[in-house]
Amino acid sequence: MLLVVLVFFGGIGYFFFSTETAKAEIPSHVTGEMREVYEWAKTPEGSAALEKMPCYCGCKFEGHLHARHCFWRDNGDFDKHGITCSVCFDIAKRTKKGLEEGKNICEILKGVDEFYKPNASLRTPTPIPAECSAG
């Protein structure tokens, strides 16, 4: 039983305290659709789009300013927050899918804001893009 407990907490410790997560690369344990979102979030298009999208999970209390911070830090380092947070992952997926469908960032933002309206108090301080506040 003690061995099982040690292995369990060792695994948790590795995930949360591993130096592998402080690199500018996606760790090997990030696979599938999650990996695709991380890869997209690092592209110029993905990065620019997610910088215009707020997050509603409460990560503003960790200093996040927009949805890109859930995946990549300003210095280019990997941020493991996106792996553990379904809200961050959902916002990134909605943004990516919306762009692929030909929607503009304002349409996508409106949909995300409406969907996460109950979490409005947790919204990151992401400014409304200039192109969305006109008119």
Secondary structure, 3 states (H helix, E strand, C coil): CHHHHHHHHHHHHHHHHCHHHHCCCCCCCCCHHHHHHHHHHHCHHHHHHHCCCCCCCCHHHHCCCCHHHHCECCCCCECCHHHHCHHHHHHHHHHHHHHHCCCCHHHHHHHHHHHCHHHHHHCCCCCCCHHHHCC
